[in-house]
Amino acid sequence: MFGEEKGLTERDRMIATSTKFKLAMARAGFYEAAVNAVSEKSSDVELAIRFQNSININRTDPWINDLAERIGISPEQLDELFRASWEIE
């Protein structure tokens, strides 16, 4: 499933389409919290734009880690969301 790039960790190679990642979030019960977090008036506008418009999401993108932290998703749970997104048809 992963490329053969040497020196990269599993997390470095984790990527998902935005649609599949958001579906995985919804199935795990996190999507609504994410939408609320990026919709708040005090929210980071750049974070909202990236969440709403990204085509692909990389596990090591700082913004996805920031969003996960804001809504209480642990690094391990974030890894599992990426893995779950790979199973979505």
C-alpha positions, 0 to 999 in steps of 0.5 A: 500500500505504501511507496518504497521511499527509503527513510520514510515512516508509515506516517510520512506515507499516509495519504487519503482523498479528502472525501474518503478521510471525511467519510472515515471521520463521520463513521468514527463520530468526529466529522461534526466536531471537525466541521464545527471547529473550522466553522467557529468565528474564532477559527483559523481561516486557513485551516477552514479553507484547507479542510473544506477544499483539499483534494488529498490529505497527508498525515504529516500536514501540520493543519490536519494535526492541528485540527485533530488536536483541536477536536481531541483526536489522538495521533494514534486515532488519526493514524487509524482514520487514515487506515480506515479511509483506505478501506472505503470504496 
